[in-house]
């Protein structure tokens, strides 16, 4: 099953957000650079346990989300490979279970203080590191915080990210996951 144009647009936006080098190719180094920028924004020293947590989490994002799209084994993922991987994923019978588990892994990377919830600052660090403005991050947070309690729970986060990649609903709050389209 091919992705609709709407889902391709969202998938492309997500891909491009992680392409820190802006070369049209995702590699583990993009995720290492994101981790470095997150740590820097938070004032976390290299070699500290917090820095190691951030680095490990972003490495896990590469390993869990993007490396499986590398069908030719060259340790690089181009947009076409990622779109095909998303198509295969959506067709799999246990997509929601796998997706929710993977999304919780990204959640753990963003829950920088390990509090069990993501606040607006943490979400802003995540989005601004991958190219969104502070204002856009604030608007995105307000959409993703579906229960409007000022925090994003693991379940809220996982469901919104899953819906971002699978929902055809043009009015879904999940469409704001990576900022405005």
C-alpha positions as CSV (number, residue, x, y, z in Angstrom):
1,X,0.0,0.0,0.0
2,X,1.4,3.3,-1.0
3,X,1.2,6.3,1.4
4,X,-1.3,9.0,0.5
5,X,0.1,12.3,-0.5
6,X,-0.9,13.7,2.9
7,X,1.0,11.0,4.7
8,X,4.0,11.4,2.4
9,X,4.1,15.1,3.2
10,X,4.1,14.4,6.9
11,X,6.7,11.6,6.6
12,X,8.9,13.9,4.4
13,X,8.7,16.6,7.0
14,X,9.8,14.2,9.8
15,X,12.6,12.9,7.7
16,X,13.9,16.4,6.8
17,X,13.7,17.5,10.5
18,X,16.2,14.8,11.4
19,X,18.4,15.5,8.4
20,X,20.6,17.9,10.3
21,X,23.3,17.9,7.6
22,X,20.6,18.9,5.0
23,X,22.1,16.5,2.5
24,X,19.0,14.3,1.9
25,X,20.6,11.4,3.6
26,X,20.1,10.3,7.2
27,X,23.0,8.6,9.0
28,X,23.8,7.9,12.6
29,X,25.9,11.0,12.6
30,X,22.8,13.1,12.2
31,X,21.4,11.7,15.4
32,X,24.8,12.1,17.2
33,X,24.8,15.7,16.2
34,X,21.2,16.2,17.4
35,X,22.2,14.6,20.8
36,X,25.2,17.0,21.0
37,X,22.9,20.0,20.3
38,X,20.3,18.9,22.9
39,X,23.0,18.4,25.5
40,X,24.5,21.8,24.7
41,X,21.1,23.6,24.9
42,X,20.6,22.0,28.3
43,X,24.1,22.8,29.5
44,X,24.9,19.1,30.0
45,X,28.7,18.4,30.1
46,X,30.2,15.8,27.7
47,X,31.0,12.6,29.5
48,X,28.4,13.1,32.2
49,X,25.7,10.5,32.9
50,X,23.1,12.9,31.5
51,X,25.1,13.4,28.3
52,X,25.5,9.6,28.0
53,X,21.7,9.2,28.4
54,X,20.9,11.8,25.7
55,X,23.5,10.2,23.3
56,X,22.2,6.7,23.9
57,X,18.6,7.8,23.5
58,X,19.2,9.4,20.1
59,X,21.3,6.4,19.0
60,X,18.4,4.2,19.9
61,X,16.1,6.4,17.7
62,X,18.4,5.8,14.8
63,X,18.6,2.1,15.5
64,X,14.8,1.7,16.1
65,X,13.3,4.1,13.6
66,X,15.6,4.8,10.7
67,X,18.3,2.0,10.4
68,X,15.5,-0.6,9.6
69,X,14.8,1.5,6.5
70,X,18.3,1.0,5.2
71,X,17.5,-1.9,3.0
72,X,20.7,-1.8,1.0
73,X,22.9,-1.9,4.2
74,X,25.0,1.2,3.4
75,X,24.2,2.8,6.8
76,X,22.4,5.6,5.0
77,X,18.7,6.3,4.6
78,X,17.2,8.4,1.8
79,X,13.7,9.7,1.8
80,X,12.5,7.0,-0.6
81,X,13.8,4.3,1.6
82,X,12.1,5.9,4.6
83,X,8.8,6.2,2.9
84,X,8.9,2.6,1.8
85,X,9.7,1.5,5.4
86,X,6.7,3.5,6.6
87,X,4.5,1.8,4.0
88,X,5.7,-1.6,5.2
89,X,5.3,-0.6,8.8
90,X,1.7,0.6,8.4
91,X,0.8,-2.7,6.6
92,X,2.2,-4.9,9.4
93,X,-0.5,-6.5,11.5
94,X,1.1,-5.4,14.8
95,X,2.0,-1.8,13.7
96,X,0.3,-0.1,16.6
97,X,2.1,-2.2,19.3
98,X,5.5,-1.8,17.6
99,X,4.9,1.9,16.9
100,X,3.8,2.7,20.5
101,X,6.9,0.9,21.9
102,X,9.2,2.7,19.5
103,X,7.5,6.0,20.3
104,X,8.1,5.5,24.0
105,X,11.8,5.2,23.2
106,X,11.8,8.7,21.6
107,X,9.8,9.9,24.6
108,X,12.5,8.8,27.0
109,X,15.0,10.8,24.9
110,X,12.9,13.9,25.2
111,X,12.0,13.4,28.9
112,X,15.4,14.8,29.7
113,X,14.9,15.1,33.5
114,X,13.5,11.6,33.7
115,X,10.3,12.9,35.5
116,X,8.0,10.7,33.6
117,X,6.4,13.6,31.7
118,X,7.5,16.1,29.1
119,X,7.0,19.7,29.8
120,X,6.9,22.5,27.3
121,X,10.7,23.3,27.8
122,X,11.7,19.7,27.0
123,X,9.5,19.5,24.0
124,X,10.8,22.9,22.8
125,X,14.4,21.7,23.1
126,X,13.5,18.6,21.0
127,X,11.8,20.7,18.3
128,X,14.1,23.6,18.2
129,X,17.1,21.3,17.9
130,X,15.6,19.8,14.7
131,X,14.8,23.2,13.2
132,X,11.6,24.5,14.6
133,X,11.3,28.0,16.0
134,X,10.5,28.6,19.7
135,X,7.1,30.0,18.8
136,X,6.3,26.9,16.6
137,X,7.4,24.6,19.3
138,X,5.0,26.3,21.8
139,X,2.1,25.9,19.4
140,X,3.0,22.3,18.7
141,X,3.1,21.5,22.4
142,X,-0.3,23.0,22.9
143,X,-1.7,20.7,20.2
144,X,0.1,17.5,21.5
145,X,-0.9,18.2,25.1
146,X,-4.3,16.8,24.3
147,X,-5.5,16.8,27.9
148,X,-4.3,20.4,28.4
149,X,-2.6,19.7,31.8
150,X,0.7,21.3,30.7
151,X,2.5,18.0,30.4
152,X,2.8,15.3,27.8
153,X,2.5,11.8,29.2
154,X,4.1,8.7,27.6
155,X,0.8,7.6,26.3
156,X,-0.2,11.0,24.8
157,X,3.2,11.2,23.2
158,X,3.2,7.7,21.8
159,X,-0.3,8.0,20.4
160,X,0.3,11.4,18.8
161,X,3.5,10.3,17.1
162,X,1.8,7.1,15.9
163,X,-1.1,9.1,14.6
164,X,1.2,11.6,12.9
165,X,2.6,8.8,10.8
166,X,-0.7,6.9,10.2
167,X,-3.7,9.2,10.4
168,X,-5.4,10.7,7.4
169,X,-7.3,13.1,9.6
170,X,-6.2,16.6,8.5
171,X,-7.6,18.1,11.8
172,X,-5.7,15.7,14.1
173,X,-3.6,17.4,16.8
174,X,-1.0,14.8,16.0
175,X,-0.3,16.6,12.7
176,X,1.5,19.2,14.8
177,X,4.0,16.7,16.3
178,X,7.0,18.2,14.4
179,X,5.6,21.7,14.3
180,X,3.6,23.3,11.5
181,X,3.4,21.7,8.2
